[in-house]
């Protein structure tokens, strides 16, 4: 069993431990991505794209992103909301 920490993991001086954590996480994600079939990759990509567009739409509506940055005029969104995601 590991010994209790004398300082938080986020404290200065734990860079080597974070580097190892990040390497393990990257390897996990590489293995998971290789295990997906092409159809699963497409499905996951579509889901992530929908989430990104929904987040962008919510950010614009909340005023956190100027709509002019998206090419919209008069505060209108250039994208359609995704049913069930923006709710």
N, C-alpha and C positions, 0 to 999 in steps of 0.2 A: 504494500500500500504506500502511495507517495506521501512524502512528508508535507505537512501544512506549509503554505507559502508565508514568508515573512513580509512580502509586499505583493500588491496586486500584479497580475499579468500585464496590465497596461502601463505599469511603471517603467521609467527609463532603465535601461540595462537588460531588458528581456528580448532584445532584437534577435538573438540567435534562436531563442525558443519560438518566436513568431515566424522566423524564416522557415523553421522545420514544420510548424503548423501549416503555413502557406504552401509548402511543397507537398505535404500530405493531402491537403485539400485539392490542389491542382491535379495530383495523380488520381484521386477519387473521381473528379469530374472528367478527366480524360478516359478513364475506364468506363464510366457510365455512358459517355457519348459514343464510344466505340461499340457498346452493347446495343445501341438503338438501331432499329431497321430504318431504311430510307423513309418509309411511310411514317414511322414514329418521329423521325427528325423533322419532317414537314409539319406534322401535327404540332409538335412542340414549338417550332419556329412561328407558326401561325398564332398559337396561343400567346407567345411572348410578344409578338408584334401587336396583337390586340391589347395586351396589357399596357404596352408602351404608349400606344395611341390614346388609350383611355386616361392614362396618367397625364399625358400632354393636354388632353381636352379639359380635364379637371383643373389643371394648373392655369390654363388660359382663362377658364371661367372664373377662377378665384382671383384673377388679376396678377398672378405671379409671373406670367410670361406675356409680354405685349403681343397682341394678336397681329400687329403689323410685322412681327418677326416671322409669322407663318404665311404672310402674303394675303391675309384677310383684310377686308375693309369694314369700317364702321363696327368693329368689335365682333363680327361674325366669325364663327369657326369654319375653316376650310375643310373640316372633316365631320363625318357623321358620328354621333354617339353609338356605341356598341351596346345593344340591348342586354341587360343583365349584368353588365360590367360596371357601368357608371352609377348604378343604383345604390 
